[in-house]
């Protein structure tokens, strides 16, 4: 197996050198071709995904993970559209910045360049295969992909389609390679392939992230894990806050930017919590409430039909990825900030009409993305105008938040002289 990985790495490195020579027109043409071939080969891709889904159901996979795994014609159309959107984005490669003429005679600048080879290890989401391939192609990076064993057939079918598209454009199919063998030791091997791979991005649960950090000899970007909060203060517009909270929790509960914990200022709780509960419980959400929130909701009209239970010791600080929401009543902004400081890192929002409170929240919340009067569901590369994302980083180096094109580049110093020698 180690020999196979060595070959994969060598081929990826060679492909990265070819990609580095491409201009924007050639890379965009390849992206458009990838989008076309994904739709052209839709039947084979969906059939492979169907086999993965059947195996996952038989294994007792949770509904949340099944939703992440599922590909449909509509979802495949969205994936193709996102790939075309990446083609329409500005190409950061070759950008010059921080230029200066120095007293020693050198003309100096930084030039944005591809990273080289990006390795991505991910679980349960076959669409990630295309997101990574598209962003890496746009930035001139080769990619080595290791999807979870539960989506191996889907990943293989998608990678084959991408290889067909690259071949039609005269580009090396080795620019996008997938490791579909279920042997877990291959993950450990990929993490140590530092001769060829320049960066590792894990996308999955906390166990995967810890495994990568502990075993990699390559820089690792971690993220995509974190408890998402909304804090509603006493000035929040109840009529508009209720559908926003509903969107953050219900639109797609299995993803990393869905709402996990609602914090409500005490003065706002009697007016806000009952309509929130009515909206969410009608959509099948279970509310796990602290004692004060539970008391308010238990006496509300319609409460008999709501799924409201006392919060357990682990419910504040859990990324549910399901139709479950923890609810807590807080004294005010200080208590909300303390709570988020204990549990947040990913996406946190404030609902308020108080500009000073909003500004303080933005300054003090230490999260990858902070929102004012907006759903946490916006923490997404496509929604941020990046076209697609390779990950949502919760780190501070070298990237934070949705990782798009710029985050898949580095730079080199370029110094131009006139046969200059150092004095």
N, C-alpha and C positions, 0 to 999 in steps of 0.2 A: 504493500500500500504506500509506503514512504516513497518508493520509486515513482509510483503514479503521481503523487503530489508534486514531486520534483519536476516531472514532465509538465504538469499543469502550470506550475509556477514559471518554468522556463518559457513555455509558450505564451503565457500572459505577458511576461516581461518583453518578449520580442514583439508582440502585438502592440504593447504600449508605445514602443519606439515608432512603430508605423503610424499610430494614431496621433502622436505628437507632431507629425509632419502635416496633418490635414488642416485645411482652412475651414472657415465656417460653412461655406456652401456644401462641401463634401460631407461634413458631419450632419448638417441639417437634412441633406438628401437621404442619408442613412436612417435618420430618425423617422422621416416620413415613410420610408420603405418598411421599417419595423412596424409602424402603426398599420400599414396596409396588409402586411403578411399576418399579423395577429388576427385580423378580421377574416382574411382569406383562409386561414387554418383554424378558424373558430371551432369547427366540428371536432377536430382532433383534440384541441385544448380542452374543450368542455367534456369530452368523453374521458380524458385522463383525469380531469377534476372530479367527474362523477365516480370514478373508481376510488379515488382518494376519499371522497365523502362517504361512500358505502363502507369502506374499511374503518373509517373513523366512527361512524354510527355503531358499527358492530363492536367496536372497542369501548363504547360508552362515553365518547367524547362529549363534553358539555355543550349546551346550545350556544354559549358565547363563542367558544372556539370554532364550532361548526360554521357560525356566521362569518368568522374571519377567513375560514378556508374556502368558502363558497365562491365560485365563479358562475356568472350567468351571462347571457348575451348582452344584457344592459350594462353589467359591470365591465365586461370586456370592451364595450363601446366607450365607456368612460376611460378605461385604461389607455385605449388607442388615442382618444381625444387628448388626454394628458400628455401623451408622447408627442403628439403634434404641437401641443402648446410649448413644450420644451424647445422644439425646433424654432419656434418664433421668438424665443428669448434672446437677449444680447449674449454674445459669447465673451466670457471674461478672459479667456486665454489670450495672451499677447498684450493685455492692457499694461500701459506704462504708468507708473506713479512714483511720487517722491523724487522727482528729478531735481538735480542740483548741479551747478558748475562750481567746482571746488578750487580753492587757491592753489592746490598742487597741479592744476591743469587737467584733471580728470573731469569728464562729463559723466555723471552718475545717475542711474535710475534703477528702480525695481521693475521687474517684468513678471506678470502673472503666468504661471506654468502649471501643467497637470501634476498631480501627485505621483502618478505612475501606475501602480497596481493597487486596487482597493479590494479587500476581502470583506465580505458581508455574511454574517451568520444570523439566520432569522428563523422564526417559528410561525407556522400556521397561516401565513398570508402570502399566497402565490403572486398577488399583484406587486409585491415588493420586488420581485424578479425584474419586472419591466421598469419600475421606477428607478432602480439602481442602474440597470443597463442604459436607460435613456440619459440620466444625468451624467454617468461616466462617459458615455459616447460624446455628449456635448462638450465635456471638459477634457477630452482626449485621454481619459483613463481606461485601462483595461480592468475588468472585474472578474473576481472569482467568487461564486455564490454557493452557499451551503444552506439550503432550506431545510426545514424539519423533515424527518422521515415520513410524517403524516401527509406532506404535500409533495413527495418526491416525484410522483407521476406528473403532476401539474407543472412542476418546475422543469422537468425534462422536456415536456411538450412545448413550453414557452421558450425555453432556451433553444430548442431545435428550430422554432419559428424565427427567432432572432438571428440564428446562424444562417438560415436561408436568406433573410433580408440583407445581411451583411455581405454574403456571397454575391448577391445580385448587384451590389454596389462596388464590387471589387475590393472589399475589405476583409481582413482576416476574421474568420469565425471564432478564433481563439481570443478575440477581444472580450467576449462574454462566455465564460465557462461555468458550468455548474457541477458540483460534487453531489451526486444523488445516491451514492452507496450509503446504506444506513449505519455503517460502522462508525461508532462515536469516536473512536481513536483518530479518525480523519479530521475531526474538529481540532483536537489537540495538535495534530500535525500541521494543520493550516495556521494555527496560532504561532507556530515556530518557524514558519517559512519566510524568515526575515531576509533571506538572500533575494527574494523576488517581490514580496508583498510589502507595501509602504504604509498601509493603515488598515486596521480591523475595525469594523462597526458591527456590534451585536445588536440584534433587534428581537427581543423576547422578554422572558421573565427575569426576575432578580437572580435566580440561580445561574442562568446563562451569562449574565453580565459579570457576576462574581467569578465564574469559571474563566472567562476570557481575561479579566484583570489579573487573576492569579497565575495564569499559565502562559500568557502571551509574551513573546520576545519582540513584539511589534507594537507601536503605539495603538492604543485602543480608545475609541470614542464611545462612551456609554450614554444612554438616555432612553427616553420613551417610557420610563417608569416613574410614577409619582402620583400622589393624591391631589386631585384637582378640587379647588375650593371656590365657592362664591360667597362673598360677604355682602349682605343687604343691610344698609343702615336705615335710620328713621326717616330719612328724606327720600328714599327710593320710591319711584312711581310704581305702585302695586299693580296697576292694570297692565303695565308693560313688563314688569319684572316677572310675572307669572309665566307668560309664554317663553321668555328668555330662559328661565330656569328649566322649564319643560324641554326646550330644545337642547340645553346642555346635558341633560340626563337621558332623554328618551330617543333623540334622533338616531344615535348609534351607540348604544351603551357598552359595546364590547371593545371600543377603541381607547387609546391612552389619553385622549383629551376630553373624555366624557366626565361629567361632574360626579364627584364622590361624596363631598361634604358641603352642606349648606349651613352657613353661620348667619344668624339673624339678630340684629340689635334688639334688645328687650322691648323698646318702645314700638318697634315695627312688628313684633311677633304676632300680636293678636289679630292685626289686619292682614298680614301677609301669609302666615302659615296655613290657615284653612283653605284659601283658594289654591295655594301651591299643592297642598295635600290632595284636594279634589282633582286637580289636573293630573298630577303624577299617578295617583292610585288608579284613576280611570285607565291609565296606560299600563297598569300592571306593576308599578313600582312599589317596593316594600320600603317603608320609612322606618329607620332605626333611630329613635329619638332620645335625647337626654330628658331628664325628669321634667324640666320646665316646658319643653316643647311638647312632650307627651301629655302634660296636663292641659295645655291650650287646645290640642287637637282632640283629646278625648271628649271634651265638652262641646265641640263644634257640631253644627247640623250636618248630618250625613256621615258622621264618623263611624257609624256601625258598619258601613261597607268599605272602610279604608283598611289597608294593611299597614298598621302602625304598631310597632313593638318597641320595648325598651332597648336602648343601645347597650351593647356589651362592651367589655373593656378594650377590645381590639377594633371596634367599629370606627373610631376616629383614628385614622392612620392606615386604613385599608384601601387599596385600589380595587374596587369591586369588579369592574368590567362586566357588569350585569345590571339588571333592573333593581338595584338596591341603592339607597341614599341614606347617609347618616345626617342627622339634623341636630344642631346645638344652638341654644339661645345664649348670647354673650352680652356683657355689659356695654360694650362699645368698641371703638376702633382698636384701642390698646389690647383688649382681650382677644379680638379677632387676629391681630397681627402676631400675638404670642402663640396662638393656636397654629397659625399657618407656618410660623417659624419652626414649630416642632415637627410638622408633617409635610410641608410643601416643598416642591422643587420644580414642578412641571408647568402647570397652567393655573393661575389664580386670578379672580375677578372681584371687582367691587361694583355694587349697584348703588348709586348715590346721585343726588343733585347738588352736593356740597363740593365745590371745586377744590377747596383746601384739603378735605378728607381724601379726595381722589388723588391729589398730588402726593400727599403723605403716603398713601397706600403704594403708589407706584415707586416711590423712593425707597420704602422699607421692605417690601416683599422681595425675598431673594429667590425668585423663580425664573425659569427660562423665558416665560412669556407672561405678561401682566396685562389685564384687560380692564377697561373702564366702561361700564354699561354695555358690555358685549359678552356673548357666549364663549365659554372656554373651547367650544368646538372649532373656533377659528384658528387654533394653534395647529396649523397644517401648511405644508409647503405650497400647495395649490392655492389656498385661501390667502396666503401672504404674497402671492404673485410670483412664486418661485417655479411654477409649472408642475413640479413634483418634488418629493423629498426623499433623501436616502435614509434619514432618521430625524428624530427630534432629540437633540443633545441637551442633557441637563448638566453638563460640565461647563467649565468656564474657559478651558483651553482645549483645542484651538478654535472650537466653534460652540455656539450656544443657540438653542431653539431649533427651528426647522433648518435642516442642512440641505441647501440647494446647490447651485452651481459654484458660487464663490467658495463655499466651504469644502469643495472638492478640488481646490487648487492650492498651490503654494506660490512662492515667488523666488526669483533669484536676483541677486545684485548684478548689474551690468555696468562695467566701468570702461569708458572709451577714452583713449588717450591719443597722443600724437608721438608715438614711439617714446612714451614717457618713462622716466626712471625715477626711483625714489631718492630724494636727497638725503 
